[in-house]
Amino acid sequence: MTISEDVAALLDNGSAAIPAAIAQVTVMAKAYTRGNGFEGGEPNDEIAAVITTAAARLAANGAQLPTDETTGPFTKSIRGSFTGWTLAEQAVLNRYRKRAM
């Protein structure tokens, strides 16, 4: 599966925001690791997993604002969003980050 398919599976929809979310998160991951873990512009499996989970959060709430959607008697509230790397994501990214000595 591609990262796009993985994100769509996590979100259980085919959101049009998925490609943009993947592109943005990939650039942030590449900057964070200073290019380590990327070969030919493609992330290795570990960084791809980080991109998948972070992009799913971003695509699920691209506006990054709390929202409520109401249809008849049903209401859907979205409060979470991408606010940075989770602890697990950061642990993976830190394995590839160059640090000053």
Biopython code that builds the backbone (N, CA, C, O; Angstrom):
import numpy as np
from Bio.PDB.StructureBuilder import StructureBuilder

atoms = [
    (1, "MET", "N", (0.838, -1.187, 0.000)),
    (1, "MET", "CA", (0.000, 0.000, 0.000)),
    (1, "MET", "C", (0.883, 1.252, 0.000)),
    (1, "MET", "O", (1.993, 1.246, 0.532)),
    (2, "THR", "N", (0.374, 2.301, -0.596)),
    (2, "THR", "CA", (1.082, 3.578, -0.592)),
    (2, "THR", "C", (0.712, 4.352, 0.672)),
    (2, "THR", "O", (-0.226, 3.983, 1.379)),
    (3, "ILE", "N", (1.440, 5.407, 0.948)),
    (3, "ILE", "CA", (1.131, 6.236, 2.115)),
    (3, "ILE", "C", (-0.274, 6.795, 1.971)),
    (3, "ILE", "O", (-1.021, 6.851, 2.947)),
    (4, "SER", "N", (-0.639, 7.206, 0.772)),
    (4, "SER", "CA", (-1.969, 7.774, 0.530)),
    (4, "SER", "C", (-3.061, 6.752, 0.851)),
    (4, "SER", "O", (-4.072, 7.097, 1.464)),
    (5, "GLU", "N", (-2.865, 5.513, 0.445)),
    (5, "GLU", "CA", (-3.845, 4.459, 0.740)),
    (5, "GLU", "C", (-3.893, 4.165, 2.234)),
    (5, "GLU", "O", (-4.967, 3.914, 2.782)),
    (6, "ASP", "N", (-2.735, 4.193, 2.901)),
    (6, "ASP", "CA", (-2.694, 3.959, 4.341)),
    (6, "ASP", "C", (-3.448, 5.044, 5.095)),
    (6, "ASP", "O", (-4.204, 4.752, 6.022)),
    (7, "VAL", "N", (-3.242, 6.305, 4.696)),
    (7, "VAL", "CA", (-3.936, 7.417, 5.357)),
    (7, "VAL", "C", (-5.434, 7.309, 5.125)),
    (7, "VAL", "O", (-6.220, 7.497, 6.054)),
    (8, "ALA", "N", (-5.839, 7.009, 3.898)),
    (8, "ALA", "CA", (-7.268, 6.855, 3.595)),
    (8, "ALA", "C", (-7.882, 5.724, 4.417)),
    (8, "ALA", "O", (-9.023, 5.828, 4.868)),
    (9, "ALA", "N", (-7.129, 4.652, 4.610)),
    (9, "ALA", "CA", (-7.630, 3.536, 5.421)),
    (9, "ALA", "C", (-7.779, 3.942, 6.885)),
    (9, "ALA", "O", (-8.747, 3.556, 7.540)),
    (10, "LEU", "N", (-6.820, 4.721, 7.404)),
    (10, "LEU", "CA", (-6.928, 5.195, 8.789)),
    (10, "LEU", "C", (-8.126, 6.112, 8.972)),
    (10, "LEU", "O", (-8.805, 6.057, 9.997)),
    (11, "LEU", "N", (-8.385, 6.955, 7.979)),
    (11, "LEU", "CA", (-9.496, 7.900, 8.069)),
    (11, "LEU", "C", (-10.816, 7.290, 7.660)),
    (11, "LEU", "O", (-11.875, 7.851, 7.943)),
    (12, "ASP", "N", (-10.767, 6.148, 6.998)),
    (12, "ASP", "CA", (-11.957, 5.462, 6.507)),
    (12, "ASP", "C", (-12.734, 6.340, 5.534)),
    (12, "ASP", "O", (-13.964, 6.316, 5.509)),
    (13, "ASN", "N", (-11.999, 7.121, 4.726)),
    (13, "ASN", "CA", (-12.639, 7.905, 3.677)),
    (13, "ASN", "C", (-11.605, 8.265, 2.626)),
    (13, "ASN", "O", (-10.413, 8.019, 2.809)),
    (14, "GLY", "N", (-12.055, 8.838, 1.541)),
    (14, "GLY", "CA", (-11.154, 9.245, 0.472)),
    (14, "GLY", "C", (-11.028, 10.757, 0.423)),
    (14, "GLY", "O", (-11.229, 11.360, -0.631)),
    (15, "SER", "N", (-10.706, 11.363, 1.522)),
    (15, "SER", "CA", (-10.631, 12.821, 1.624)),
    (15, "SER", "C", (-9.726, 13.419, 0.559)),
    (15, "SER", "O", (-8.648, 12.896, 0.277)),
    (16, "ALA", "N", (-10.173, 14.513, -0.025)),
    (16, "ALA", "CA", (-9.373, 15.219, -1.023)),
    (16, "ALA", "C", (-8.176, 15.903, -0.378)),
    (16, "ALA", "O", (-7.245, 16.300, -1.078)),
    (17, "ALA", "N", (-8.183, 16.046, 0.931)),
    (17, "ALA", "CA", (-7.091, 16.715, 1.641)),
    (17, "ALA", "C", (-5.896, 15.796, 1.858)),
    (17, "ALA", "O", (-4.835, 16.269, 2.266)),
    (18, "ILE", "N", (-6.033, 14.512, 1.602)),
    (18, "ILE", "CA", (-4.966, 13.550, 1.887)),
    (18, "ILE", "C", (-3.664, 13.861, 1.143)),
    (18, "ILE", "O", (-2.616, 13.901, 1.788)),
    (19, "PRO", "N", (-3.670, 14.085, -0.179)),
    (19, "PRO", "CA", (-2.394, 14.360, -0.856)),
    (19, "PRO", "C", (-1.687, 15.607, -0.314)),
    (19, "PRO", "O", (-0.466, 15.605, -0.156)),
    (20, "ALA", "N", (-2.435, 16.652, -0.034)),
    (20, "ALA", "CA", (-1.827, 17.880, 0.498)),
    (20, "ALA", "C", (-1.270, 17.640, 1.897)),
    (20, "ALA", "O", (-0.190, 18.129, 2.227)),
    (21, "ALA", "N", (-1.999, 16.890, 2.719)),
    (21, "ALA", "CA", (-1.533, 16.596, 4.076)),
    (21, "ALA", "C", (-0.251, 15.770, 4.029)),
    (21, "ALA", "O", (0.677, 16.030, 4.794)),
    (22, "ILE", "N", (-0.190, 14.790, 3.151)),
    (22, "ILE", "CA", (1.005, 13.952, 3.021)),
    (22, "ILE", "C", (2.187, 14.798, 2.564)),
    (22, "ILE", "O", (3.292, 14.660, 3.089)),
    (23, "ALA", "N", (1.957, 15.667, 1.594)),
    (23, "ALA", "CA", (3.043, 16.509, 1.090)),
    (23, "ALA", "C", (3.583, 17.421, 2.193)),
    (23, "ALA", "O", (4.798, 17.569, 2.331)),
    (24, "GLN", "N", (2.703, 18.026, 2.968)),
    (24, "GLN", "CA", (3.140, 18.936, 4.023)),
    (24, "GLN", "C", (3.890, 18.199, 5.120)),
    (24, "GLN", "O", (4.945, 18.650, 5.564)),
    (25, "VAL", "N", (3.358, 17.082, 5.552)),
    (25, "VAL", "CA", (3.994, 16.332, 6.633)),
    (25, "VAL", "C", (5.326, 15.740, 6.168)),
    (25, "VAL", "O", (6.275, 15.669, 6.949)),
    (26, "THR", "N", (5.403, 15.317, 4.917)),
    (26, "THR", "CA", (6.655, 14.785, 4.383)),
    (26, "THR", "C", (7.751, 15.848, 4.404)),
    (26, "THR", "O", (8.890, 15.565, 4.776)),
    (27, "VAL", "N", (7.406, 17.057, 4.009)),
    (27, "VAL", "CA", (8.382, 18.149, 4.027)),
    (27, "VAL", "C", (8.830, 18.421, 5.464)),
    (27, "VAL", "O", (10.016, 18.639, 5.710)),
    (28, "MET", "N", (7.894, 18.409, 6.409)),
    (28, "MET", "CA", (8.259, 18.648, 7.811)),
    (28, "MET", "C", (9.143, 17.528, 8.351)),
    (28, "MET", "O", (10.098, 17.794, 9.081)),
    (29, "ALA", "N", (8.838, 16.279, 8.003)),
    (29, "ALA", "CA", (9.648, 15.154, 8.464)),
    (29, "ALA", "C", (11.049, 15.217, 7.855)),
    (29, "ALA", "O", (12.040, 14.944, 8.534)),
    (30, "LYS", "N", (11.126, 15.576, 6.580)),
    (30, "LYS", "CA", (12.428, 15.677, 5.914)),
    (30, "LYS", "C", (13.261, 16.797, 6.532)),
    (30, "LYS", "O", (14.472, 16.654, 6.702)),
    (31, "ALA", "N", (12.615, 17.906, 6.865)),
    (31, "ALA", "CA", (13.327, 19.013, 7.507)),
    (31, "ALA", "C", (13.778, 18.615, 8.908)),
    (31, "ALA", "O", (14.893, 18.938, 9.317)),
    (32, "TYR", "N", (12.920, 17.918, 9.641)),
    (32, "TYR", "CA", (13.254, 17.525, 11.011)),
    (32, "TYR", "C", (14.460, 16.596, 11.042)),
    (32, "TYR", "O", (15.318, 16.712, 11.918)),
    (33, "THR", "N", (14.523, 15.682, 10.090)),
    (33, "THR", "CA", (15.630, 14.719, 10.056)),
    (33, "THR", "C", (16.803, 15.221, 9.220)),
    (33, "THR", "O", (17.827, 14.548, 9.101)),
    (34, "ARG", "N", (16.643, 16.404, 8.647)),
    (34, "ARG", "CA", (17.663, 17.003, 7.773)),
    (34, "ARG", "C", (18.008, 16.069, 6.603)),
    (34, "ARG", "O", (19.160, 15.961, 6.184)),
    (35, "GLY", "N", (16.969, 15.404, 6.097)),
    (35, "GLY", "CA", (17.126, 14.544, 4.930)),
    (35, "GLY", "C", (17.539, 13.120, 5.217)),
    (35, "GLY", "O", (17.510, 12.283, 4.315)),
    (36, "ASN", "N", (17.925, 12.814, 6.452)),
    (36, "ASN", "CA", (18.288, 11.434, 6.784)),
    (36, "ASN", "C", (17.039, 10.558, 6.764)),
    (36, "ASN", "O", (15.965, 10.988, 7.185)),
    (37, "GLY", "N", (17.182, 9.345, 6.279)),
    (37, "GLY", "CA", (16.061, 8.418, 6.202)),
    (37, "GLY", "C", (15.280, 8.539, 4.904)),
    (37, "GLY", "O", (14.289, 7.837, 4.704)),
    (38, "PHE", "N", (15.720, 9.423, 4.026)),
    (38, "PHE", "CA", (15.094, 9.603, 2.717)),
    (38, "PHE", "C", (16.118, 9.223, 1.659)),
    (38, "PHE", "O", (17.268, 9.657, 1.715)),
    (39, "GLU", "N", (15.702, 8.419, 0.705)),
    (39, "GLU", "CA", (16.583, 8.040, -0.393)),
    (39, "GLU", "C", (15.859, 8.329, -1.700)),
    (39, "GLU", "O", (14.790, 7.777, -1.962)),
    (40, "GLY", "N", (16.438, 9.185, -2.507)),
    (40, "GLY", "CA", (15.783, 9.574, -3.751)),
    (40, "GLY", "C", (14.492, 10.327, -3.496)),
    (40, "GLY", "O", (13.574, 10.287, -4.316)),
    (41, "GLY", "N", (14.416, 11.013, -2.364)),
    (41, "GLY", "CA", (13.216, 11.767, -2.020)),
    (41, "GLY", "C", (12.121, 10.939, -1.375)),
    (41, "GLY", "O", (11.092, 11.480, -0.971)),
    (42, "GLU", "N", (12.329, 9.637, -1.274)),
    (42, "GLU", "CA", (11.332, 8.738, -0.682)),
    (42, "GLU", "C", (11.741, 8.356, 0.736)),
    (42, "GLU", "O", (12.908, 8.054, 0.984)),
    (43, "PRO", "N", (10.782, 8.366, 1.676)),
    (43, "PRO", "CA", (11.116, 8.003, 3.058)),
    (43, "PRO", "C", (11.261, 6.497, 3.217)),
    (43, "PRO", "O", (10.649, 5.722, 2.482)),
    (44, "ASN", "N", (12.091, 6.085, 4.200)),
    (44, "ASN", "CA", (12.162, 4.657, 4.506)),
    (44, "ASN", "C", (10.871, 4.253, 5.230)),
    (44, "ASN", "O", (10.018, 5.101, 5.494)),
    (45, "ASP", "N", (10.726, 2.979, 5.546)),
    (45, "ASP", "CA", (9.476, 2.481, 6.131)),
    (45, "ASP", "C", (9.138, 3.131, 7.469)),
    (45, "ASP", "O", (7.972, 3.413, 7.746)),
    (46, "GLU", "N", (10.145, 3.368, 8.294)),
    (46, "GLU", "CA", (9.886, 3.950, 9.614)),
    (46, "GLU", "C", (9.378, 5.379, 9.495)),
    (46, "GLU", "O", (8.408, 5.752, 10.154)),
    (47, "ILE", "N", (10.023, 6.173, 8.666)),
    (47, "ILE", "CA", (9.579, 7.555, 8.491)),
    (47, "ILE", "C", (8.249, 7.591, 7.746)),
    (47, "ILE", "O", (7.430, 8.472, 8.004)),
    (48, "ALA", "N", (8.016, 6.661, 6.834)),
    (48, "ALA", "CA", (6.729, 6.590, 6.147)),
    (48, "ALA", "C", (5.592, 6.335, 7.137)),
    (48, "ALA", "O", (4.492, 6.862, 6.971)),
    (49, "ALA", "N", (5.855, 5.533, 8.159)),
    (49, "ALA", "CA", (4.831, 5.287, 9.186)),
    (49, "ALA", "C", (4.527, 6.568, 9.955)),
    (49, "ALA", "O", (3.369, 6.840, 10.271)),
    (50, "VAL", "N", (5.551, 7.352, 10.257)),
    (50, "VAL", "CA", (5.356, 8.640, 10.935)),
    (50, "VAL", "C", (4.533, 9.569, 10.046)),
    (50, "VAL", "O", (3.601, 10.221, 10.517)),
    (51, "ILE", "N", (4.874, 9.627, 8.774)),
    (51, "ILE", "CA", (4.157, 10.485, 7.834)),
    (51, "ILE", "C", (2.698, 10.055, 7.741)),
    (51, "ILE", "O", (1.807, 10.902, 7.681)),
    (52, "THR", "N", (2.447, 8.754, 7.729)),
    (52, "THR", "CA", (1.082, 8.245, 7.638)),
    (52, "THR", "C", (0.235, 8.691, 8.813)),
    (52, "THR", "O", (-0.866, 9.207, 8.624)),
    (53, "THR", "N", (0.739, 8.497, 10.033)),
    (53, "THR", "CA", (-0.072, 8.841, 11.204)),
    (53, "THR", "C", (-0.252, 10.346, 11.350)),
    (53, "THR", "O", (-1.340, 10.805, 11.695)),
    (54, "ALA", "N", (0.801, 11.119, 11.094)),
    (54, "ALA", "CA", (0.693, 12.577, 11.212)),
    (54, "ALA", "C", (-0.207, 13.153, 10.109)),
    (54, "ALA", "O", (-1.000, 14.059, 10.365)),
    (55, "ALA", "N", (-0.083, 12.632, 8.894)),
    (55, "ALA", "CA", (-0.915, 13.115, 7.788)),
    (55, "ALA", "C", (-2.382, 12.768, 8.019)),
    (55, "ALA", "O", (-3.264, 13.529, 7.621)),
    (56, "ALA", "N", (-2.653, 11.636, 8.654)),
    (56, "ALA", "CA", (-4.043, 11.276, 8.964)),
    (56, "ALA", "C", (-4.655, 12.302, 9.920)),
    (56, "ALA", "O", (-5.811, 12.691, 9.758)),
    (57, "ARG", "N", (-3.879, 12.737, 10.916)),
    (57, "ARG", "CA", (-4.385, 13.760, 11.838)),
    (57, "ARG", "C", (-4.627, 15.077, 11.119)),
    (57, "ARG", "O", (-5.628, 15.750, 11.365)),
    (58, "LEU", "N", (-3.713, 15.444, 10.230)),
    (58, "LEU", "CA", (-3.847, 16.696, 9.502)),
    (58, "LEU", "C", (-5.018, 16.647, 8.517)),
    (58, "LEU", "O", (-5.791, 17.601, 8.430)),
    (59, "ALA", "N", (-5.152, 15.553, 7.782)),
    (59, "ALA", "CA", (-6.223, 15.430, 6.789)),
    (59, "ALA", "C", (-7.599, 15.342, 7.443)),
    (59, "ALA", "O", (-8.589, 15.803, 6.876)),
    (60, "ALA", "N", (-7.661, 14.749, 8.637)),
    (60, "ALA", "CA", (-8.949, 14.615, 9.324)),
    (60, "ALA", "C", (-9.512, 15.961, 9.742)),
    (60, "ALA", "O", (-10.729, 16.136, 9.808)),
    (61, "ASN", "N", (-8.632, 16.913, 10.025)),
    (61, "ASN", "CA", (-9.072, 18.240, 10.442)),
    (61, "ASN", "C", (-8.120, 19.266, 9.842)),
    (61, "ASN", "O", (-7.318, 19.875, 10.550)),
    (62, "GLY", "N", (-8.219, 19.449, 8.533)),
    (62, "GLY", "CA", (-7.315, 20.339, 7.822)),
    (62, "GLY", "C", (-7.411, 21.788, 8.257)),
    (62, "GLY", "O", (-6.432, 22.528, 8.154)),
    (63, "ALA", "N", (-8.560, 22.205, 8.738)),
    (63, "ALA", "CA", (-8.730, 23.588, 9.194)),
    (63, "ALA", "C", (-7.999, 23.832, 10.507)),
    (63, "ALA", "O", (-7.724, 24.978, 10.864)),
    (64, "GLN", "N", (-7.684, 22.753, 11.230)),
    (64, "GLN", "CA", (-6.982, 22.845, 12.511)),
    (64, "GLN", "C", (-7.797, 23.597, 13.565)),
    (64, "GLN", "O", (-7.242, 24.126, 14.528)),
    (65, "LEU", "N", (-9.109, 23.638, 13.376)),
    (65, "LEU", "CA", (-9.994, 24.324, 14.306)),
    (65, "LEU", "C", (-11.053, 23.347, 14.800)),
    (65, "LEU", "O", (-11.437, 22.437, 14.065)),
    (66, "PRO", "N", (-11.532, 23.515, 16.024)),
    (66, "PRO", "CA", (-12.631, 22.672, 16.493)),
    (66, "PRO", "C", (-13.872, 22.916, 15.630)),
    (66, "PRO", "O", (-14.224, 24.064, 15.356)),
    (67, "THR", "N", (-14.525, 21.850, 15.208)),
    (67, "THR", "CA", (-15.722, 21.989, 14.385)),
    (67, "THR", "C", (-16.830, 21.076, 14.875)),
    (67, "THR", "O", (-16.580, 20.032, 15.477)),
    (68, "ASP", "N", (-18.055, 21.487, 14.605)),
    (68, "ASP", "CA", (-19.248, 20.692, 14.878)),
    (68, "ASP", "C", (-20.058, 20.635, 13.594)),
    (68, "ASP", "O", (-20.308, 21.661, 12.960)),
    (69, "GLU", "N", (-20.464, 19.438, 13.217)),
    (69, "GLU", "CA", (-21.314, 19.260, 12.041)),
    (69, "GLU", "C", (-22.601, 18.601, 12.503)),
    (69, "GLU", "O", (-22.572, 17.584, 13.196)),
    (70, "THR", "N", (-23.738, 19.187, 12.116)),
    (70, "THR", "CA", (-25.032, 18.652, 12.531)),
    (70, "THR", "C", (-25.851, 18.316, 11.302)),
    (70, "THR", "O", (-25.971, 19.121, 10.379)),
    (71, "THR", "N", (-26.407, 17.129, 11.299)),
    (71, "THR", "CA", (-27.333, 16.692, 10.269)),
    (71, "THR", "C", (-28.502, 16.034, 10.981)),
    (71, "THR", "O", (-28.361, 14.950, 11.548)),
    (72, "GLY", "N", (-29.650, 16.683, 10.952)),
    (72, "GLY", "CA", (-30.803, 16.155, 11.668)),
    (72, "GLY", "C", (-30.482, 16.031, 13.150)),
    (72, "GLY", "O", (-29.994, 16.981, 13.762)),
    (73, "PRO", "N", (-30.754, 14.862, 13.732)),
    (73, "PRO", "CA", (-30.491, 14.697, 15.161)),
    (73, "PRO", "C", (-29.048, 14.292, 15.482)),
    (73, "PRO", "O", (-28.714, 14.067, 16.646)),
    (74, "PHE", "N", (-28.199, 14.200, 14.467)),
    (74, "PHE", "CA", (-26.834, 13.725, 14.671)),
    (74, "PHE", "C", (-25.833, 14.878, 14.630)),
    (74, "PHE", "O", (-25.929, 15.771, 13.788)),
    (75, "THR", "N", (-24.876, 14.845, 15.547)),
    (75, "THR", "CA", (-23.828, 15.859, 15.596)),
    (75, "THR", "C", (-22.468, 15.170, 15.640)),
    (75, "THR", "O", (-22.265, 14.196, 16.365)),
    (76, "LYS", "N", (-21.555, 15.697, 14.853)),
    (76, "LYS", "CA", (-20.187, 15.184, 14.822)),
    (76, "LYS", "C", (-19.269, 16.324, 15.258)),
    (76, "LYS", "O", (-19.264, 17.393, 14.648)),
    (77, "SER", "N", (-18.494, 16.092, 16.314)),
    (77, "SER", "CA", (-17.549, 17.094, 16.810)),
    (77, "SER", "C", (-16.126, 16.631, 16.538)),
    (77, "SER", "O", (-15.774, 15.484, 16.815)),
    (78, "ILE", "N", (-15.317, 17.524, 15.999)),
    (78, "ILE", "CA", (-13.900, 17.233, 15.771)),
    (78, "ILE", "C", (-13.105, 18.237, 16.578)),
    (78, "ILE", "O", (-13.209, 19.444, 16.359)),
    (79, "ARG", "N", (-12.317, 17.743, 17.505)),
    (79, "ARG", "CA", (-11.530, 18.616, 18.378)),
    (79, "ARG", "C", (-10.025, 18.434, 18.169)),
    (79, "ARG", "O", (-9.259, 19.373, 18.386)),
    (80, "GLY", "N", (-9.601, 17.269, 17.762)),
    (80, "GLY", "CA", (-8.176, 17.007, 17.596)),
    (80, "GLY", "C", (-7.667, 17.490, 16.252)),
    (80, "GLY", "O", (-8.440, 17.669, 15.311)),
    (81, "SER", "N", (-6.367, 17.698, 16.170)),
    (81, "SER", "CA", (-5.754, 18.105, 14.920)),
    (81, "SER", "C", (-4.255, 17.845, 15.015)),
    (81, "SER", "O", (-3.761, 17.361, 16.033)),
    (82, "PHE", "N", (-3.550, 18.165, 13.958)),
    (82, "PHE", "CA", (-2.099, 18.020, 13.972)),
    (82, "PHE", "C", (-1.520, 19.232, 14.690)),
    (82, "PHE", "O", (-1.598, 20.356, 14.196)),
    (83, "THR", "N", (-0.945, 18.993, 15.848)),
    (83, "THR", "CA", (-0.338, 20.090, 16.609)),
    (83, "THR", "C", (1.157, 19.852, 16.811)),
    (83, "THR", "O", (1.801, 20.529, 17.612)),
    (84, "GLY", "N", (1.683, 18.912, 16.095)),
    (84, "GLY", "CA", (3.097, 18.569, 16.209)),
    (84, "GLY", "C", (3.244, 17.062, 16.250)),
    (84, "GLY", "O", (2.262, 16.324, 16.165)),
    (85, "TRP", "N", (4.472, 16.617, 16.382)),
    (85, "TRP", "CA", (4.748, 15.182, 16.409)),
    (85, "TRP", "C", (4.303, 14.596, 17.747)),
    (85, "TRP", "O", (4.472, 15.219, 18.795)),
    (86, "THR", "N", (3.730, 13.388, 17.699)),
    (86, "THR", "CA", (3.435, 12.685, 18.943)),
    (86, "THR", "C", (4.751, 12.161, 19.507)),
    (86, "THR", "O", (5.776, 12.189, 18.826)),
    (87, "LEU", "N", (4.724, 11.691, 20.729)),
    (87, "LEU", "CA", (5.935, 11.166, 21.352)),
    (87, "LEU", "C", (6.492, 9.987, 20.560)),
    (87, "LEU", "O", (7.704, 9.888, 20.367)),
    (88, "ALA", "N", (5.624, 9.097, 20.102)),
    (88, "ALA", "CA", (6.071, 7.935, 19.327)),
    (88, "ALA", "C", (6.679, 8.372, 17.991)),
    (88, "ALA", "O", (7.713, 7.848, 17.575)),
    (89, "GLU", "N", (6.034, 9.333, 17.322)),
    (89, "GLU", "CA", (6.565, 9.824, 16.047)),
    (89, "GLU", "C", (7.923, 10.492, 16.256)),
    (89, "GLU", "O", (8.852, 10.284, 15.476)),
    (90, "GLN", "N", (8.026, 11.280, 17.296)),
    (90, "GLN", "CA", (9.277, 11.980, 17.562)),
    (90, "GLN", "C", (10.406, 11.000, 17.896)),
    (90, "GLN", "O", (11.557, 11.235, 17.527)),
    (91, "ALA", "N", (10.084, 9.912, 18.587)),
    (91, "ALA", "CA", (11.103, 8.910, 18.898)),
    (91, "ALA", "C", (11.670, 8.312, 17.608)),
    (91, "ALA", "O", (12.876, 8.087, 17.502)),
    (92, "VAL", "N", (10.809, 8.058, 16.643)),
    (92, "VAL", "CA", (11.279, 7.521, 15.355)),
    (92, "VAL", "C", (12.106, 8.572, 14.619)),
    (92, "VAL", "O", (13.200, 8.278, 14.138)),
    (93, "LEU", "N", (11.592, 9.778, 14.534)),
    (93, "LEU", "CA", (12.298, 10.832, 13.802)),
    (93, "LEU", "C", (13.649, 11.160, 14.432)),
    (93, "LEU", "O", (14.610, 11.462, 13.724)),
    (94, "ASN", "N", (13.723, 11.102, 15.756)),
    (94, "ASN", "CA", (14.981, 11.413, 16.435)),
    (94, "ASN", "C", (16.084, 10.414, 16.105)),
    (94, "ASN", "O", (17.267, 10.738, 16.217)),
    (95, "ARG", "N", (15.706, 9.198, 15.697)),
    (95, "ARG", "CA", (16.717, 8.211, 15.291)),
    (95, "ARG", "C", (17.462, 8.672, 14.052)),
    (95, "ARG", "O", (18.598, 8.258, 13.826)),
    (96, "TYR", "N", (16.838, 9.527, 13.243)),
    (96, "TYR", "CA", (17.422, 9.974, 11.974)),
    (96, "TYR", "C", (17.903, 11.412, 12.019)),
    (96, "TYR", "O", (18.537, 11.876, 11.071)),
    (97, "ARG", "N", (17.620, 12.118, 13.082)),
    (97, "ARG", "CA", (17.981, 13.527, 13.174)),
    (97, "ARG", "C", (19.458, 13.693, 13.476)),
    (97, "ARG", "O", (19.985, 13.055, 14.388)),
    (98, "LYS", "N", (20.120, 14.536, 12.726)),
    (98, "LYS", "CA", (21.513, 14.874, 13.019)),
    (98, "LYS", "C", (21.519, 15.864, 14.158)),
    (98, "LYS", "O", (20.771, 16.841, 14.146)),
    (99, "ARG", "N", (22.360, 15.615, 15.142)),
    (99, "ARG", "CA", (22.427, 16.507, 16.298)),
    (99, "ARG", "C", (23.837, 17.068, 16.429)),
    (99, "ARG", "O", (24.821, 16.419, 16.075)),
    (100, "ALA", "N", (23.906, 18.277, 16.942)),
    (100, "ALA", "CA", (25.219, 18.901, 17.150)),
    (100, "ALA", "C", (25.959, 18.181, 18.260)),
    (100, "ALA", "O", (25.351, 17.633, 19.180)),
    (101, "MET", "N", (27.268, 18.188, 18.164)),
    (101, "MET", "CA", (28.064, 17.528, 19.201)),
    (101, "MET", "C", (28.764, 18.543, 20.049)),
    (101, "MET", "O", (29.484, 18.179, 20.979)),
]
sb = StructureBuilder()
sb.init_structure("model")
sb.init_model(0)
sb.init_chain("A")
sb.init_seg("    ")
for serial, (resi, resn, name, xyz) in enumerate(atoms, 1):
    if name == "N":
        sb.init_residue(resn, " ", resi, " ")
    sb.init_atom(name, np.array(xyz, "f"), 0.0, 1.0, " ", f" {name:<3s}", serial, name[0])
structure = sb.get_structure()
